[in-house]
Amino acid sequence: MQCKLKERYVMIVVYYAGLFLCGAVTTFSQKKYSGILRSRTDILIYALTTGVMSMLFFWITSGFSIVLNGKTTLYSVIITGTSFVSYFAQLLVYRYMGVAEVSVITMGGKLLLSSVTGILLFSEKVSLISVTRIALMLLSVLLLFVQKRKVGKNTENDKSTRVQSVSVIGWLWCALIVGVGVIGTVTSKYIAIDPKVTNSDSLFFFANFLIVCLSVLFLLFESRGKLGTCVSQFRAVPGKQYLTVIIKTAAGVGTSLLGILILAESDVSLYVPLSNALQFLATQAVAVFILRERPLILPMIPATLSILLGFFG
């Protein structure tokens, strides 16, 4: 029995390490692609490319056998909706708000709301460790906000570090990010514990099939049904950006599968703080080691403590 428990804990640690890696790849890829956005069409091309690649992946992992039923289809529709909204929100929010502000609002919002839903929907227990873990993450994002504000004041003439003003539209995009994030987490938990779901591969294949269909319909609408216009829009996107989308898609697929595996073995109130902390650390790793930005040491301290404390509660 003890041996099995140890193996279970080791696998959970491996899953979380995978989440960190996927988070770093996703952050870097999204930053690269967001730099070429010109219109809604670019986001639709992003969604379509991501959907096609994900469909191919889940078709292969399913053994080329897609099995659907009512429950699987329902969860697929929910994932399609949250994913489609997320594509627009995550790529457009930085037009109206700085990275630091977005991080504070979305991470804090997801952390609090997901923990509350875990308690209300899944009867998860509240402990001193879980409360402390959440408090540490909130302190981390608060320190991130404070430090970025300080950097912004000290470098007012430097566009790369200037803090953007918080706008009403930015708040609305952040609210959408938080909302779809919480819905996605709750849906993943239901998928993990619902015995009527055929299998996750079929579910995600169908969700991405719906994303592809929606993307094609909206692209045709944007081009007023002219196929030539659609083709020219695809050609306008640089080839290296398609590679960026493919890499991001692989990381996104990995995140989805790892989330299902983790939630099958642990509570939402444990998964949310740790995944948020790892996402924060992954973002900082990309910023420091790849983009050569100034490290945010103070926010990383409570975030790291939150990770370590999470494995004890």
C-alpha positions as CSV (number, residue, x, y, z in Angstrom):
1,M,0.0,0.0,0.0
2,Q,2.8,2.4,1.0
3,C,4.6,1.7,-2.3
4,K,1.5,2.5,-4.3
5,L,1.0,5.8,-2.4
6,K,4.6,6.7,-3.1
7,E,4.2,5.9,-6.8
8,R,1.1,8.1,-6.9
9,Y,2.8,11.1,-5.3
10,V,5.8,10.7,-7.7
11,M,3.5,10.7,-10.7
12,I,1.6,13.8,-9.4
13,V,5.0,15.6,-9.1
14,V,5.9,14.5,-12.6
15,Y,2.5,15.8,-13.9
16,Y,3.1,19.2,-12.2
17,A,6.6,19.4,-13.7
18,G,5.0,18.8,-17.1
19,L,2.5,21.7,-16.4
20,F,5.5,24.0,-15.7
21,L,7.1,23.1,-19.0
22,C,3.8,23.4,-20.9
23,G,3.2,26.8,-19.2
24,A,6.6,28.1,-20.3
25,V,6.1,27.0,-23.9
26,T,2.6,28.5,-24.0
27,T,3.7,31.8,-22.6
28,F,6.5,32.2,-25.1
29,S,4.4,31.1,-28.1
30,Q,1.5,33.4,-27.2
31,K,3.8,36.3,-26.9
32,K,5.3,35.6,-30.3
33,Y,2.0,35.3,-32.0
34,S,0.3,38.2,-30.3
35,G,2.9,40.5,-31.9
36,I,1.5,40.0,-35.4
37,L,-2.2,40.4,-34.6
38,R,-3.9,42.8,-37.0
39,S,-7.6,41.9,-36.9
40,R,-10.1,39.2,-35.7
41,T,-9.1,37.2,-38.7
42,D,-5.7,36.5,-37.3
43,I,-7.3,35.1,-34.1
44,L,-9.6,32.9,-36.2
45,I,-6.7,31.6,-38.1
46,Y,-5.0,30.9,-34.8
47,A,-8.1,29.0,-33.5
48,L,-8.4,27.1,-36.8
49,T,-4.8,26.0,-36.9
50,T,-4.8,25.1,-33.2
51,G,-8.0,23.1,-33.7
52,V,-6.7,21.1,-36.7
53,M,-3.5,20.2,-34.9
54,S,-5.3,19.2,-31.8
55,M,-7.8,17.1,-33.7
56,L,-4.9,15.2,-35.4
57,F,-3.2,14.6,-32.0
58,F,-6.3,13.3,-30.2
59,W,-7.3,11.2,-33.2
60,I,-3.9,9.5,-33.0
61,T,-3.9,9.1,-29.2
62,S,-7.4,7.6,-29.4
63,G,-6.1,4.8,-31.6
64,F,-8.1,6.3,-34.6
65,S,-11.3,5.4,-32.8
66,I,-13.6,8.2,-31.7
67,V,-16.5,7.2,-29.4
68,L,-19.1,9.7,-28.4
69,N,-22.2,9.7,-26.2
70,G,-24.5,12.4,-24.7
71,K,-22.2,13.3,-21.8
72,T,-19.1,13.4,-23.9
73,T,-20.7,15.6,-26.4
74,L,-22.0,18.0,-23.7
75,Y,-18.6,18.4,-22.2
76,S,-17.1,18.9,-25.6
77,V,-19.6,21.8,-26.4
78,I,-18.6,23.5,-23.0
79,I,-14.9,23.2,-23.8
80,T,-15.5,24.5,-27.3
81,G,-17.2,27.6,-25.9
82,T,-14.6,28.3,-23.2
83,S,-11.7,27.7,-25.6
84,F,-13.1,30.0,-28.3
85,V,-13.7,32.9,-25.9
86,S,-10.3,32.3,-24.3
87,Y,-8.5,32.7,-27.7
88,F,-9.9,36.2,-28.1
89,A,-9.6,37.3,-24.5
90,Q,-6.0,36.1,-24.0
91,L,-4.8,37.6,-27.2
92,L,-6.7,41.0,-27.0
93,V,-6.5,41.8,-23.3
94,Y,-2.9,43.3,-23.6
95,R,-4.2,46.0,-25.9
96,Y,-6.0,47.5,-22.9
97,M,-4.0,46.5,-19.9
98,G,-0.4,45.8,-18.9
99,V,0.9,42.3,-18.3
100,A,1.3,42.8,-14.6
101,E,-2.2,44.0,-14.1
102,V,-3.6,41.1,-16.2
103,S,-1.6,38.6,-14.2
104,V,-2.8,40.0,-10.8
105,I,-6.5,40.1,-11.8
106,T,-6.7,36.8,-13.6
107,M,-4.6,34.7,-11.3
108,G,-6.2,36.1,-8.2
109,G,-9.7,35.7,-9.6
110,K,-9.2,32.2,-10.8
111,L,-7.6,31.2,-7.5
112,L,-10.4,32.5,-5.4
113,L,-13.3,31.5,-7.5
114,S,-12.0,28.0,-8.3
115,S,-11.3,27.3,-4.7
116,V,-14.9,28.4,-3.8
117,T,-16.4,26.2,-6.5
118,G,-14.3,23.3,-5.3
119,I,-15.8,23.7,-1.8
120,L,-19.4,24.3,-3.0
121,L,-19.6,21.8,-5.9
122,F,-17.3,19.0,-4.8
123,S,-17.5,19.3,-1.0
124,E,-13.7,19.8,-0.7
125,K,-12.4,20.5,2.8
126,V,-10.9,23.8,3.9
127,S,-7.8,23.5,6.0
128,L,-5.2,25.9,7.4
129,I,-2.7,24.7,4.8
130,S,-5.0,25.4,1.9
131,V,-5.9,28.8,3.2
132,T,-2.2,29.6,3.8
133,R,-1.4,28.4,0.3
134,I,-4.0,30.7,-1.3
135,A,-2.8,33.6,0.9
136,L,0.8,33.1,-0.3
137,M,-0.3,33.1,-4.0
138,L,-2.4,36.3,-3.4
139,L,0.7,37.8,-1.7
140,S,2.8,36.7,-4.7
141,V,0.6,38.4,-7.3
142,L,0.3,41.5,-5.1
143,L,4.1,41.8,-4.9
144,L,4.2,41.3,-8.6
145,F,1.8,44.2,-9.0
146,V,3.8,46.4,-6.6
147,Q,7.2,45.6,-8.1
148,K,6.0,46.2,-11.7
149,R,4.4,49.5,-10.6
150,K,7.7,50.5,-9.0
151,V,9.7,49.6,-12.2
152,G,7.1,51.5,-14.3
153,K,7.7,54.7,-12.2
154,N,11.4,54.4,-12.4
155,T,11.5,53.8,-16.1
156,E,8.7,56.1,-17.4
157,N,10.6,56.7,-20.7
158,D,11.2,53.1,-21.4
159,K,8.3,51.6,-23.4
160,S,9.3,48.0,-22.7
161,T,8.7,48.4,-19.0
162,R,6.1,51.1,-18.8
163,V,2.9,50.0,-17.0
164,Q,-0.2,50.6,-19.0
165,S,-3.3,52.1,-17.5
166,V,-6.2,49.9,-16.4
167,S,-9.3,50.4,-18.6
168,V,-12.9,49.2,-18.3
169,I,-12.5,47.1,-21.5
170,G,-9.4,45.5,-20.0
171,W,-11.3,44.6,-16.9
172,L,-14.0,43.0,-19.0
173,W,-11.5,40.9,-20.9
174,C,-9.9,39.8,-17.6
175,A,-13.4,38.9,-16.3
176,L,-13.8,36.7,-19.3
177,I,-10.4,35.0,-18.8
178,V,-11.3,34.3,-15.2
179,G,-14.8,33.1,-16.0
180,V,-13.7,30.7,-18.8
181,G,-10.7,29.5,-16.6
182,V,-13.0,28.6,-13.7
183,I,-15.5,26.9,-16.0
184,G,-12.7,25.0,-17.6
185,T,-11.3,23.8,-14.3
186,V,-14.8,22.7,-13.1
187,T,-15.5,21.0,-16.4
188,S,-12.2,19.1,-16.2
189,K,-13.0,17.9,-12.7
190,Y,-16.4,16.6,-13.9
191,I,-14.8,14.9,-16.9
192,A,-12.3,13.2,-14.6
193,I,-14.9,11.8,-12.2
194,D,-17.8,11.1,-14.5
195,P,-17.9,7.4,-15.5
196,K,-20.3,8.1,-18.4
197,V,-17.6,10.0,-20.3
198,T,-16.3,7.6,-23.0
199,N,-12.7,8.8,-23.0
200,S,-10.9,12.1,-22.9
201,D,-9.3,11.6,-26.3
202,S,-12.7,11.4,-28.0
203,L,-14.0,14.3,-26.0
204,F,-11.1,16.7,-26.9
205,F,-11.2,15.5,-30.5
206,F,-14.8,16.5,-30.9
207,A,-14.3,19.8,-29.0
208,N,-11.6,20.7,-31.5
209,F,-13.7,19.6,-34.4
210,L,-16.3,22.1,-33.3
211,I,-13.7,24.8,-32.9
212,V,-12.5,24.1,-36.5
213,C,-16.1,24.3,-37.8
214,L,-16.8,27.6,-35.9
215,S,-13.5,29.1,-37.1
216,V,-14.3,28.2,-40.8
217,L,-17.8,29.7,-40.5
218,F,-16.5,32.9,-39.0
219,L,-13.7,33.2,-41.5
220,L,-16.2,32.8,-44.3
221,F,-18.4,35.5,-42.7
222,E,-15.4,37.9,-42.3
223,S,-14.5,37.4,-46.0
224,R,-18.2,37.6,-47.1
225,G,-18.0,34.1,-48.5
226,K,-15.1,34.8,-50.8
227,L,-12.7,31.9,-50.8
228,G,-10.0,33.9,-52.5
229,T,-10.0,36.4,-49.7
230,C,-9.8,33.6,-47.1
231,V,-6.7,32.2,-48.9
232,S,-5.0,35.6,-49.0
233,Q,-5.6,36.0,-45.3
234,F,-3.9,32.7,-44.6
235,R,-1.0,33.6,-46.8
236,A,-0.6,36.9,-45.0
237,V,0.4,35.1,-41.8
238,P,4.2,34.4,-41.8
239,G,5.2,30.7,-42.0
240,K,7.2,30.9,-38.8
241,Q,4.1,32.0,-36.9
242,Y,2.3,28.8,-38.0
243,L,5.2,26.9,-36.4
244,T,4.6,29.0,-33.2
245,V,0.9,28.0,-33.2
246,I,1.8,24.3,-33.6
247,I,4.2,24.5,-30.7
248,K,1.7,26.3,-28.6
249,T,-1.0,23.7,-29.5
250,A,1.3,20.9,-28.4
251,A,1.8,22.6,-25.1
252,G,-2.0,23.3,-24.7
253,V,-2.8,19.6,-25.4
254,G,-0.3,18.6,-22.8
255,T,-1.8,21.0,-20.3
256,S,-5.3,19.7,-20.9
257,L,-4.2,16.0,-20.5
258,L,-2.1,16.7,-17.4
259,G,-5.0,18.6,-15.8
260,I,-7.3,15.7,-16.3
261,L,-4.7,13.3,-14.8
262,I,-4.0,15.5,-11.8
263,L,-7.7,16.2,-11.0
264,A,-8.4,12.5,-11.1
265,E,-6.0,12.1,-8.2
266,S,-6.4,15.4,-6.2
267,D,-8.8,18.2,-5.3
268,V,-9.5,21.4,-7.2
269,S,-8.4,23.4,-4.2
270,L,-5.0,21.8,-4.5
271,Y,-4.7,21.9,-8.3
272,V,-5.7,25.5,-8.7
273,P,-3.1,27.2,-6.4
274,L,-0.3,24.9,-7.6
275,S,-1.1,25.3,-11.3
276,N,-1.3,29.1,-10.9
277,A,2.0,29.2,-9.0
278,L,3.7,27.0,-11.7
279,Q,2.3,29.2,-14.4
280,F,3.7,32.3,-12.7
281,L,7.1,30.6,-12.3
282,A,7.1,29.5,-15.9
283,T,6.3,33.0,-17.1
284,Q,9.1,34.4,-15.0
285,A,11.5,31.7,-16.3
286,V,10.6,32.7,-19.9
287,A,11.0,36.4,-19.1
288,V,14.4,36.0,-17.4
289,F,16.2,33.3,-19.4
290,I,14.7,33.7,-22.9
291,L,13.5,37.3,-23.1
292,R,16.3,38.6,-20.8
293,E,14.0,40.7,-18.7
294,R,14.6,41.8,-15.1
295,P,13.7,38.9,-12.6
296,L,10.9,39.5,-10.2
297,I,12.5,38.0,-7.1
298,L,10.0,39.2,-4.4
299,P,6.9,37.7,-6.1
300,M,8.7,34.4,-6.7
301,I,9.4,33.8,-3.0
302,P,5.7,33.4,-1.8
303,A,4.8,31.6,-5.1
304,T,7.6,29.0,-4.5
305,L,6.4,28.6,-0.9
306,S,2.9,28.1,-2.2
307,I,4.1,25.3,-4.4
308,L,6.1,23.6,-1.6
309,L,3.3,24.0,0.9
310,G,0.8,22.6,-1.6
311,F,2.3,19.1,-1.4
312,F,1.6,19.0,2.3
313,G,-2.1,19.8,2.2
